[in-house]
Amino acid sequence: MKDSQKKTNNNSWVIFIAITTFILSLLFSFISNTVVSNLNIILGILVLILVILIGVVFDLIGVAVTVGNEEDFHAQASKKIKGAKTSIKMIRNSAKVSNVCADVIGDICGVLSGAISAMIAFKLTENYGMSSSLQFVFSAIVSSVTVGGKALTKEIAKNNSTKIIGFITKFINVDEK
């Protein structure tokens, strides 16, 4: 592929992923704000935990695909093992897959978790007369749990990339039998 074609493809990807992120972020922010603002505090915290876990898991997938070894799946593909061809495609496109998983989904979850934690802290302040500085503490806890979770899973993804990719592709592939 010529350099100008690669540059055009990359520019198209950047524009596509920026627009997609914008739309998804609007959609998820609207949904989470609407849902969480109508939930009690306990259910709001459960939604918050779910959003954090989704961000951490997708970061794990992004890292696993980035460090994954295509050769691990060639033998499986020749034996027509479900998910092997999809695994190879994911690894060959690891920059884009990682971008979607770790950056788009992971970052949207990070922003959402911040917004949800602020709403929960506001509800705690409003309903129970707690200090407004609770918002800062709650946001710091959410940030540290998110970053700590991602740090924990990086080594797991690095050491178990083949298993993680194989597990994921068994569920997402649609073109293999």
C-alpha positions as a LaTeX table, in Angstrom:
\begin{tabular}{lrrr}
\hline
Residue & $x$ (\AA) & $y$ (\AA) & $z$ (\AA) \\
\hline
Met1 & 0.00 & 0.00 & 0.00 \\
Lys2 & 1.34 & 3.42 & $-0.94$ \\
Asp3 & 2.15 & 5.94 & 1.76 \\
Ser4 & $-0.57$ & 8.34 & 0.55 \\
Gln5 & $-3.15$ & 5.53 & 0.69 \\
Lys6 & $-2.06$ & 4.59 & 4.22 \\
Lys7 & $-2.28$ & 8.23 & 5.29 \\
Thr8 & $-5.78$ & 8.54 & 3.77 \\
Asn9 & $-6.90$ & 5.32 & 5.50 \\
Asn10 & $-5.50$ & 6.55 & 8.82 \\
Asn11 & $-7.15$ & 9.96 & 8.42 \\
Ser12 & $-10.45$ & 8.25 & 7.64 \\
Trp13 & $-10.07$ & 6.05 & 10.73 \\
Val14 & $-9.31$ & 9.06 & 12.95 \\
Ile15 & $-12.37$ & 10.94 & 11.68 \\
Phe16 & $-14.58$ & 7.84 & 11.98 \\
Ile17 & $-13.43$ & 7.02 & 15.52 \\
Ala18 & $-13.74$ & 10.64 & 16.67 \\
Ile19 & $-17.32$ & 10.90 & 15.37 \\
Thr20 & $-18.22$ & 7.47 & 16.76 \\
Thr21 & $-16.79$ & 8.39 & 20.15 \\
Phe22 & $-18.73$ & 11.64 & 20.18 \\
Ile23 & $-22.01$ & 9.89 & 19.38 \\
Leu24 & $-21.44$ & 7.04 & 21.85 \\
Ser25 & $-20.38$ & 9.44 & 24.57 \\
Leu26 & $-23.52$ & 11.53 & 24.09 \\
Leu27 & $-25.71$ & 8.43 & 24.07 \\
Phe28 & $-24.12$ & 6.79 & 27.12 \\
Ser29 & $-23.97$ & 10.07 & 29.05 \\
Phe30 & $-27.64$ & 10.71 & 28.39 \\
Ile31 & $-28.62$ & 7.17 & 29.35 \\
Ser32 & $-26.48$ & 7.07 & 32.48 \\
Asn33 & $-27.54$ & 10.53 & 33.64 \\
Thr34 & $-31.19$ & 9.69 & 33.06 \\
Val35 & $-30.96$ & 6.28 & 34.70 \\
Val36 & $-28.68$ & 7.15 & 37.61 \\
Ser37 & $-30.51$ & 10.35 & 38.50 \\
Asn38 & $-33.66$ & 8.26 & 38.99 \\
Leu39 & $-32.02$ & 5.50 & 41.03 \\
Asn40 & $-31.48$ & 5.30 & 44.72 \\
Ile41 & $-27.91$ & 5.61 & 45.96 \\
Ile42 & $-27.26$ & 1.86 & 46.31 \\
Leu43 & $-28.39$ & 1.10 & 42.76 \\
Gly44 & $-26.43$ & 4.11 & 41.53 \\
Ile45 & $-23.30$ & 2.70 & 43.16 \\
Leu46 & $-23.97$ & $-0.67$ & 41.50 \\
Val47 & $-24.26$ & 1.06 & 38.09 \\
Leu48 & $-21.03$ & 2.92 & 38.88 \\
Ile49 & $-19.23$ & $-0.35$ & 39.69 \\
Leu50 & $-20.54$ & $-1.88$ & 36.46 \\
Val51 & $-19.27$ & 1.07 & 34.40 \\
Ile52 & $-15.84$ & 0.86 & 36.08 \\
Leu53 & $-15.67$ & $-2.90$ & 35.43 \\
Ile54 & $-16.61$ & $-2.45$ & 31.78 \\
Gly55 & $-13.82$ & 0.12 & 31.38 \\
Val56 & $-11.27$ & $-2.15$ & 33.07 \\
Val57 & $-12.31$ & $-5.24$ & 31.07 \\
Phe58 & $-12.15$ & $-3.40$ & 27.75 \\
Asp59 & $-8.73$ & $-2.03$ & 28.67 \\
Leu60 & $-7.65$ & $-5.62$ & 29.37 \\
Ile61 & $-8.92$ & $-6.68$ & 25.93 \\
Gly62 & $-7.12$ & $-3.78$ & 24.25 \\
Val63 & $-3.82$ & $-4.70$ & 25.89 \\
Ala64 & $-4.25$ & $-8.42$ & 25.18 \\
Val65 & $-4.83$ & $-7.77$ & 21.47 \\
Thr66 & $-1.88$ & $-5.38$ & 21.32 \\
Val67 & 0.56 & $-7.93$ & 22.76 \\
Gly68 & $-1.14$ & $-10.98$ & 21.20 \\
Asn69 & 0.83 & $-13.31$ & 18.95 \\
Glu70 & $-0.83$ & $-14.14$ & 15.65 \\
Glu71 & 1.07 & $-17.41$ & 15.30 \\
Asp72 & $-0.72$ & $-18.81$ & 18.35 \\
Phe73 & $-3.92$ & $-18.87$ & 16.31 \\
His74 & $-2.68$ & $-20.17$ & 12.94 \\
Ala75 & $-2.76$ & $-23.82$ & 14.02 \\
Gln76 & $-6.21$ & $-23.31$ & 15.49 \\
Ala77 & $-7.40$ & $-21.70$ & 12.26 \\
Ser78 & $-6.10$ & $-24.62$ & 10.19 \\
Lys79 & $-8.08$ & $-26.96$ & 12.47 \\
Lys80 & $-11.12$ & $-24.69$ & 11.99 \\
Ile81 & $-11.41$ & $-23.94$ & 15.70 \\
Lys82 & $-14.14$ & $-21.37$ & 16.36 \\
Gly83 & $-12.78$ & $-17.87$ & 16.81 \\
Ala84 & $-9.26$ & $-18.49$ & 15.47 \\
Lys85 & $-9.71$ & $-16.52$ & 12.23 \\
Thr86 & $-11.32$ & $-13.68$ & 14.13 \\
Ser87 & $-8.39$ & $-13.71$ & 16.59 \\
Ile88 & $-5.92$ & $-13.37$ & 13.72 \\
Lys89 & $-7.92$ & $-10.48$ & 12.25 \\
Met90 & $-8.04$ & $-8.77$ & 15.65 \\
Ile91 & $-4.27$ & $-9.08$ & 16.13 \\
Arg92 & $-3.56$ & $-7.86$ & 12.59 \\
Asn93 & $-5.71$ & $-4.82$ & 13.37 \\
Ser94 & $-4.50$ & $-4.48$ & 16.95 \\
Ala95 & $-4.03$ & $-0.70$ & 16.77 \\
Lys96 & $-7.67$ & $-0.17$ & 15.82 \\
Val97 & $-9.01$ & $-2.84$ & 18.18 \\
Ser98 & $-6.98$ & $-1.42$ & 21.04 \\
Asn99 & $-8.12$ & 2.08 & 20.14 \\
Val100 & $-11.77$ & 1.06 & 20.27 \\
Cys101 & $-11.46$ & $-1.06$ & 23.42 \\
Ala102 & $-9.05$ & 0.92 & 25.57 \\
Asp103 & $-9.56$ & 4.43 & 24.28 \\
Val104 & $-13.15$ & 4.70 & 23.07 \\
Ile105 & $-14.93$ & 2.36 & 25.48 \\
Gly106 & $-12.40$ & 2.71 & 28.30 \\
Asp107 & $-12.32$ & 6.49 & 28.16 \\
Ile108 & $-16.09$ & 6.83 & 27.83 \\
Cys109 & $-16.44$ & 4.60 & 30.90 \\
Gly110 & $-13.94$ & 6.81 & 32.70 \\
Val111 & $-15.91$ & 9.95 & 31.91 \\
Leu112 & $-19.19$ & 8.25 & 32.79 \\
Ser113 & $-17.85$ & 6.94 & 36.08 \\
Gly114 & $-16.77$ & 10.47 & 36.97 \\
Ala115 & $-20.19$ & 11.87 & 36.13 \\
Ile116 & $-22.00$ & 9.07 & 37.96 \\
Ser117 & $-19.79$ & 9.47 & 41.03 \\
Ala118 & $-20.55$ & 13.20 & 41.06 \\
Met119 & $-24.29$ & 12.50 & 40.90 \\
Ile120 & $-24.03$ & 9.97 & 43.72 \\
Ala121 & $-22.00$ & 12.38 & 45.84 \\
Phe122 & $-24.54$ & 15.12 & 45.14 \\
Lys123 & $-27.38$ & 12.81 & 46.22 \\
Leu124 & $-25.48$ & 11.92 & 49.41 \\
Thr125 & $-24.91$ & 15.61 & 50.11 \\
Glu126 & $-28.51$ & 16.52 & 49.34 \\
Asn127 & $-30.24$ & 13.59 & 51.07 \\
Tyr128 & $-28.03$ & 13.15 & 54.10 \\
Gly129 & $-26.52$ & 16.59 & 54.65 \\
Met130 & $-22.99$ & 15.31 & 54.08 \\
Ser131 & $-20.17$ & 17.69 & 53.31 \\
Ser132 & $-19.88$ & 18.89 & 49.71 \\
Ser133 & $-16.18$ & 17.96 & 49.83 \\
Leu134 & $-17.43$ & 14.37 & 49.67 \\
Gln135 & $-17.63$ & 14.85 & 45.89 \\
Phe136 & $-13.86$ & 15.27 & 45.71 \\
Val137 & $-13.21$ & 12.24 & 47.88 \\
Phe138 & $-15.72$ & 10.10 & 45.99 \\
Ser139 & $-14.21$ & 11.13 & 42.63 \\
Ala140 & $-10.73$ & 10.35 & 43.92 \\
Ile141 & $-11.85$ & 6.89 & 45.08 \\
Val142 & $-13.46$ & 6.16 & 41.70 \\
Ser143 & $-10.33$ & 7.33 & 39.86 \\
Ser144 & $-8.02$ & 5.24 & 42.02 \\
Val145 & $-10.17$ & 2.11 & 41.67 \\
Thr146 & $-10.33$ & 2.58 & 37.89 \\
Val147 & $-6.61$ & 3.21 & 37.43 \\
Gly148 & $-5.71$ & 0.49 & 39.94 \\
Gly149 & $-7.98$ & $-1.99$ & 38.16 \\
Lys150 & $-6.41$ & $-1.16$ & 34.82 \\
Ala151 & $-2.90$ & $-1.44$ & 36.26 \\
Leu152 & $-3.75$ & $-4.84$ & 37.72 \\
Thr153 & $-5.13$ & $-6.17$ & 34.45 \\
Lys154 & $-2.22$ & $-5.00$ & 32.26 \\
Glu155 & 0.08 & $-7.77$ & 33.50 \\
Ile156 & $-2.77$ & $-10.29$ & 33.32 \\
Ala157 & $-3.42$ & $-9.29$ & 29.70 \\
Lys158 & 0.26 & $-9.49$ & 28.83 \\
Asn159 & 0.71 & $-12.96$ & 30.32 \\
Asn160 & $-2.60$ & $-14.41$ & 29.12 \\
Ser161 & $-3.22$ & $-12.66$ & 25.80 \\
Thr162 & $-3.85$ & $-15.87$ & 23.84 \\
Lys163 & $-6.44$ & $-17.12$ & 26.34 \\
Ile164 & $-8.14$ & $-13.71$ & 26.57 \\
Ile165 & $-8.31$ & $-13.21$ & 22.80 \\
Gly166 & $-9.50$ & $-16.78$ & 22.28 \\
Phe167 & $-12.21$ & $-16.36$ & 24.91 \\
Ile168 & $-13.42$ & $-13.06$ & 23.47 \\
Thr169 & $-13.47$ & $-14.20$ & 19.85 \\
Lys170 & $-15.56$ & $-17.27$ & 20.63 \\
Phe171 & $-18.36$ & $-14.84$ & 21.45 \\
Ile172 & $-17.89$ & $-12.09$ & 18.90 \\
Asn173 & $-17.20$ & $-13.94$ & 15.66 \\
Val174 & $-20.09$ & $-14.32$ & 13.30 \\
Asp175 & $-18.35$ & $-15.53$ & 10.16 \\
Glu176 & $-17.00$ & $-18.80$ & 11.53 \\
Lys177 & $-18.80$ & $-22.03$ & 12.27 \\
\hline
\end{tabular}
